[in-house]
C-alpha cells in the first residue's frame, strides 16, 4: 500500500480467504498507525490469544460467544463492538456459533 492514500476492501472476499481452519486470522491492512484483520473462531474452537502490545477494537460480524477480559465476562453477538486495552488478558470462550470479527489494532506504543 506504499504511496496509496486510501484503499477499498471487500470484506466478503476477505472472509472467503480465511480457509477452513477452526481458528484463523488474516491481516488485510497495515499502515504506521493501524493494522486491520479478520479473525474467525469456529463453533467449539479454543481462542489461544495472549495479550497484545496495542490497543485493540473488535467488531463482531457474525456469531455468538463469551468474552473474558481480566476478571470480567460478557456475552457477545453480531453487531457488538469491543475495546480491549493494550496488555490486557482476554479470550473468547463458549463459542456457540461460528464467529467472524473485524479486528483493528492501534499502532504500537513507543518504546
Contact map, one row per residue, 1 for C-alpha under 8 A:
111100000000000000000000000000100000000000000000000000000000000000000000000000000000000000000000000000000000000
111100000000000000000000000000000000000000000000000000000000000000000000000000000000000000000000000000000000000
111110000000000000000000000000000000000000000000000000000000000000000000000000000000000000000000000000000000000
111111100000000000000000000000000000000000000000000000000000000000000000000000000000000000000000000000000000000
001111100000000000000000000000000000000000000000000000000000000000000000000000000000000000000000000000000000000
000111110000000000000000000000000000000000000000000000000000000000000000000000000000000000000000000000000000000
000111111000000000000000000000000000000000000000000000000000000000000000000000000000000000000000000000000000000
000001111100000000000000000000000000000000000000000000000000000000000000000000000000000000000000000000000000000
000000111110010000000000000000000000000000000000000000000000000000000000000000000000000000000000000000000000000
000000011111110000000000000000000000000000000000000000000000000000000000000000000000000000000000000000000000000
000000001111111000000000000000000000000000000000000000000000000000000000000000000000000000000000000000000000000
000000000111111100000000000000000000000000000000000000000000000000000000000000000000000000000000000000000000000
000000000111111110000000000000000000000000000000000000000000000000000000000000000000000000000000000000000000000
000000001111111111000000000100000000010000000000000000000000000000000000000000000000000000000000000000000000000
000000000011111111000000000000000000010000000000000000000000000000000000000000000000000000000000000000000000000
000000000001111111100000000000000000000000000000000000000000000000000000000000000000000000000000000000000000000
000000000000111111100000000000000000000000000000000000000000000000000000000000000000000000000000000000000000000
000000000000011111111001110000000000000100000000000000000000000000000000000000000000000000000000000000000000000
000000000000000111111001000000000000000000000000000000000000000000000000000000000000000000000000000000000000000
000000000000000001111100000000000000000000000000000000000000000000000000000000000000000000000000000000000000000
000000000000000001111111000000000000000000000000000000000000000000000000000000000000000000000000000000000000000
000000000000000000011111000000000000000111101000000000000000000000000000000000000000000000000000000000000000000
000000000000000000001111100000000000001111001110000000000000000000000000000000000000000000000000000000000000000
000000000000000001101111110000000000001110000000000000000000000000000000000000000000000000000000000000000000000
000000000000000001000011111000000000111100000000000000000000000000000000000000000000000000000000000000000000000
000000000000000001000001111100000000111000000000000000000000000000000000000000000000000000000000000000000000000
000000000000000000000000111111000011110000000000000000000000000000000000000000000000000000000000000000000000000
000000000000010000000000011111000011110000000000000000000000000000000000000000000000000000000000000000000000000
000000000000000000000000001111100111100000000000000000000000000000000000000000000000000000000000000000000000000
000000000000000000000000001111110111000000000000000000000000000000000000000000000000000000000000000000000000000
100000000000000000000000000011111110000000000000000000000000000000000000000000000000000000000000000000000000000
000000000000000000000000000001111100000000000000000000000000000000000000000000000000000000000000000000000010000
000000000000000000000000000000111110000000000000000000000000000000000000000000000000000000000000000000000110000
000000000000000000000000000011111111000000000000000000000000000000000000000000000000000000000000000000011110000
000000000000000000000000001111101111100000000000000000000000000000000000000000000000000000000000000000011110000
000000000000000000000000001111000111110000000000000000000000000000000000000000000000000000000000000001111000000
000000000000000000000000111110000011111000000000000000000000000000000000000000000000000000000000000001110000000
000000000000011000000000111100000001111100000000000000000000000000000000000000000000000000000000000111100000000
000000000000000000000011110000000000111110000000000000000000000000000000000000000000000000000000001111100000000
000000000000000001000111100000000000011111000000000000000000000000000000000000000000000000000000011110000000000
000000000000000000000111000000000000001111101110000000000000000000000000000000000000000000000010011100000000000
000000000000000000000110000000000000000111111000000000000000000000000000000000000000000000000010111000000000000
000000000000000000000100000000000000000011111000000000000000000000000000000000000000000000000011111000000000000
000000000000000000000000000000000000000001111100000000000000000000000000000000000000000000000111100000000000000
000000000000000000000110000000000000000011111110000000000000000000000000000000000000000000000010000000000000000
000000000000000000000010000000000000000010011111000000000000000000000000000000000000000000011000000000000000000
000000000000000000000010000000000000000010001111100000000000000000000000000000000000000000111000000000000000000
000000000000000000000000000000000000000000000111110000000000000000000000000000000000000000100000000000000000000
000000000000000000000000000000000000000000000011111000000000000000000000000000000000000001100000000000000000000
000000000000000000000000000000000000000000000001111100000000000000000000000000000000000011000000000000000000000
000000000000000000000000000000000000000000000000111110000000000000000000000000000000011111000000000000000000000
000000000000000000000000000000000000000000000000011111110000000000000000000000000000011100000000000000000000000
000000000000000000000000000000000000000000000000001111100000000000000000000000000000011000000000000000000001100
000000000000000000000000000000000000000000000000000111110000000000000000000000000000111000000000000000001111100
000000000000000000000000000000000000000000000000000111111000000000000000000000000011111000000000000000001110000
000000000000000000000000000000000000000000000000000101111100000000000000000000000011110000000000000000111100000
000000000000000000000000000000000000000000000000000000111110000000000000000000001111000000000000000000111000000
000000000000000000000000000000000000000000000000000000011111000000000000000000001110000000000000000011110000000
000000000000000000000000000000000000000000000000000000001111100000000000000000111100000000000000000011100000000
000000000000000000000000000000000000000000000000000000000111111000000000000111111000000000000000001111000000000
000000000000000000000000000000000000000000000000000000000011111000000000000001100000000000000000001111000000000
000000000000000000000000000000000000000000000000000000000001111100000000000011100000000000000000011110000000000
000000000000000000000000000000000000000000000000000000000001111110000000000011000000000000000011111100000000000
000000000000000000000000000000000000000000000000000000000000011111000000001111000000000000000011111000000000000
000000000000000000000000000000000000000000000000000000000000001111100000001110000000000000011111101000000000000
000000000000000000000000000000000000000000000000000000000000000111110000111100000000000000011110000000000000000
000000000000000000000000000000000000000000000000000000000000000011111000111100000000000001111000000000000000000
000000000000000000000000000000000000000000000000000000000000000001111111110000000000000001111000000000000000000
000000000000000000000000000000000000000000000000000000000000000000111111100000000001000111100000000000000000000
000000000000000000000000000000000000000000000000000000000000000000011111000000000000000111000000000000000000000
000000000000000000000000000000000000000000000000000000000000000000011111100000000000000000000000000000000000000
000000000000000000000000000000000000000000000000000000000000000000011111110000000000000000000000000000000000000
000000000000000000000000000000000000000000000000000000000000000001111011111000000000000000000000000000000000000
000000000000000000000000000000000000000000000000000000000000000001110001111100000000000000000000000000000000000
000000000000000000000000000000000000000000000000000000000000000111100000111110000000000000000000000000000000000
000000000000000000000000000000000000000000000000000000000001000111100000011111010000000000000000000000000000000
000000000000000000000000000000000000000000000000000000000001011110000000001111110000000000000000000000000000000
000000000000000000000000000000000000000000000000000000000001111100000000000111110000000000000000000000000000000
000000000000000000000000000000000000000000000000000000000011110000000000000011111000000000000000000000000000000
000000000000000000000000000000000000000000000000000000000011000000000000000111111100000000000000000000000000000
000000000000000000000000000000000000000000000000000000001111000000000000000000111110000000000000000000000000000
000000000000000000000000000000000000000000000000000000001110000000000000000000011111000000000000000000000000000
000000000000000000000000000000000000000000000000000000111100000000000000000000001111100000000000000000000000000
000000000000000000000000000000000000000000000000000000111000000000001000000000000111110101000000000000000000000
000000000000000000000000000000000000000000000000000001110000000000000000000000000011111100000000000000000000000
000000000000000000000000000000000000000000000000001111110000000000000000000000000001111100000000000000000000000
000000000000000000000000000000000000000000000000001111100000000000000000000000000000111110000000000000000000000
000000000000000000000000000000000000000000000000001100000000000000001100000000000001111111000000000000000000000
000000000000000000000000000000000000000000000000011000000000000000001100000000000000001111100000000000000000000
000000000000000000000000000000000000000000000000111000000000000000111100000000000001000111110000000000000000000
000000000000000000000000000000000000000000000011100000000000000000111000000000000000000011111000000000000000000
000000000000000000000000000000000000000000000110000000000000000011110000000000000000000001111110000000000000000
000000000000000000000000000000000000000000000110000000000000000011110000000000000000000000111110000000000000000
000000000000000000000000000000000000000000010000000000000000000011000000000000000000000000011111000000000000000
000000000000000000000000000000000000000011111000000000000000001111000000000000000000000000011111111000000000000
000000000000000000000000000000000000000000110000000000000000001110000000000000000000000000000111110000000000000
000000000000000000000000000000000000000001110000000000000000001110000000000000000000000000000011111000000000000
000000000000000000000000000000000000000111100000000000000000011100000000000000000000000000000011111100000000000
000000000000000000000000000000000000001111100000000000000001111110000000000000000000000000000010111110000000000
000000000000000000000000000000000000011110000000000000000001111000000000000000000000000000000000011111000000000
000000000000000000000000000000000000011100000000000000000111110000000000000000000000000000000000001111100000000
000000000000000000000000000000000001111000000000000000000111100000000000000000000000000000000000000111110000000
000000000000000000000000000000000001111000000000000000011110000000000000000000000000000000000000000011111000000
000000000000000000000000000000000111100000000000000000011100000000000000000000000000000000000000000001111100000
000000000000000000000000000000000111000000000000000001111000000000000000000000000000000000000000000000111110000
000000000000000000000000000000001110000000000000000001110000000000000000000000000000000000000000000000011111000
000000000000000000000000000000011110000000000000000001100000000000000000000000000000000000000000000000001111100
000000000000000000000000000000000000000000000000000011000000000000000000000000000000000000000000000000000111110
000000000000000000000000000000000000000000000000000011000000000000000000000000000000000000000000000000000011111
000000000000000000000000000000000000000000000000000000000000000000000000000000000000000000000000000000000001111
000000000000000000000000000000000000000000000000000000000000000000000000000000000000000000000000000000000000111
